[in-house]
């Protein structure tokens, strides 16, 4: 049994199970452009709750750095500054929102908004990728990442009609910066210590395996399956948020 910090309560069977989840999560992220946290966090919350959120964030930094490097030519450099600006605005705005609404209410609100956006994308014409829509998507990403720990769907939904490399590369660059900022914020809060880094190092080979396995799947997904995959994972994120909010309100 591994005893300290993020490793508390986690035996080697748990490490194997967690490694499997990390590999699958990295495979999903590497092909779709989002989904690492959606796939990994619920299971890790059961196996090693003390590892959250630092260990997934450390793995996210490594995974998104690799993805951004692989999809470097596809990154939307023109709009990245607008996305980052929105991300900062949304993060700041989330502080005020957190003072007004409970965490459970925010989870339900986030889930409802994401499901509504998914529905609109199914039944209505595509949203144009402009300076304004990038700023709005970045702001929503910062708001949802800070309040509900899932910031990918707003930006993924905006870029769902763009080439796969652009969607994956732009999201990876945004997630990389966002994860670094989040980790910096965890230090003064006392939520990041050596045990989180040790667990991340233990799980890193599984993440690398899942990322490598995503390479041959990207061309297949880009031939018409990327948009349905983005919509499906965005909807899943919304549903999970509503479930967490309802369960949190009833606790």
C-alpha positions, 0 to 999 in steps of 0.5 A, spaced: 500 500 500 502 506 498 501 511 504 503 518 503 499 524 500 496 523 493 499 515 493 494 514 500 490 508 499 493 506 492 496 499 492 499 496 486 493 494 483 490 501 483 496 503 480 495 498 474 488 500 473 489 507 474 495 506 468 489 503 464 485 509 465 490 514 463 492 510 457 485 510 454 484 518 456 491 520 453 488 516 447 482 519 447 485 526 447 490 525 442 485 523 437 479 528 439 483 533 442 479 533 448 477 528 453 483 527 458 480 529 464 473 527 462 475 520 462 480 520 467 478 524 473 472 520 475 475 514 476 481 517 479 477 520 484 475 513 486 482 510 486 486 516 489 482 522 491 488 526 494 491 526 487 486 531 485 487 536 481 494 536 481 496 529 478 491 530 472 494 537 471 501 535 471 500 529 466 496 534 462 502 539 461 506 533 459 500 531 454 498 537 451 506 539 450 506 533 446 500 534 442 502 541 441 508 539 438 505 534 434 500 539 431 504 545 431 503 547 424 495 547 425 495 551 431 491 557 430 496 562 432 492 568 429 486 567 434 490 564 440 491 571 443 484 572 443 482 565 446 488 566 452 485 573 453 478 570 454 481 564 458 484 570 463 477 574 463 473 567 464 478 565 470 477 572 473 469 572 472 469 565 475 471 568 482 465 573 482 460 567 480 463 562 486 461 568 491 454 568 488 452 560 486 454 554 490 459 549 487 453 544 486 449 549 482 455 551 478 456 544 476 448 543 474 449 550 470 455 548 466 452 542 464 445 545 462 449 550 458 454 545 454 448 540 453 444 546 450 450 548 446 451 541 443 443 541 441 444 548 438 450 545 434 446 539 432 440 543 429 443 550 427 448 552 422 456 552 424 458 558 429 463 562 425 470 562 428 472 570 429 475 574 434 469 575 437 467 568 438 474 566 440 474 571 445 467 568 448 469 561 447 475 562 451 472 566 456 467 560 457 473 556 457 476 559 463 469 560 467 468 553 466 475 550 468 475 554 474 468 553 477 467 545 474 474 543 472 472 542 465 474 548 460 475 544 453 468 543 450 466 551 449 473 551 445 472 544 442 465 546 439 467 552 436 473 549 432 469 542 431 468 544 423 476 546 422 481 541 420 483 536 426 490 538 426 487 545 428 482 543 433 487 538 436 493 543 436 489 549 438 486 546 444 493 543 446 496 550 446 490 553 450 490 547 455 498 547 456 497 554 458 491 553 462 494 547 466 500 551 468 496 557 471 492 552 475 498 548 477 501 555 480 495 557 483 495 550 487 502 551 490 500 557 495 493 553 496 497 547 499 494 542 494 501 541 490 506 536 493 512 531 491 507 525 492 503 528 486 509 529 482 511 521 484 504 519 482 504 523 475 511 520 474 508 513 475 503 514 470 507 517 465 509 511 461 501 509 460 500 516 458 505 516 453 503 509 450 496 512 449 498 518 446 503 514 441 497 509 440 493 516 438 497 517 432 495 512 427 487 513 429 487 521 427 487 520 419 481 516 420 477 520 425 479 526 421 475 523 415 468 525 418 468 522 425 471 528 428 465 533 429 461 527 432 466 525 437 467 532 439 459 533 440 459 526 444 465 528 449 462 535 450 455 532 451 458 527 456 462 532 460 455 536 460 451 530 463 457 528 468 457 535 471 449 535 472 450 529 475 455 531 480 451 537 481 445 534 483 449 529 487 453 534 491 446 538 492 443 532 495 449 531 500 
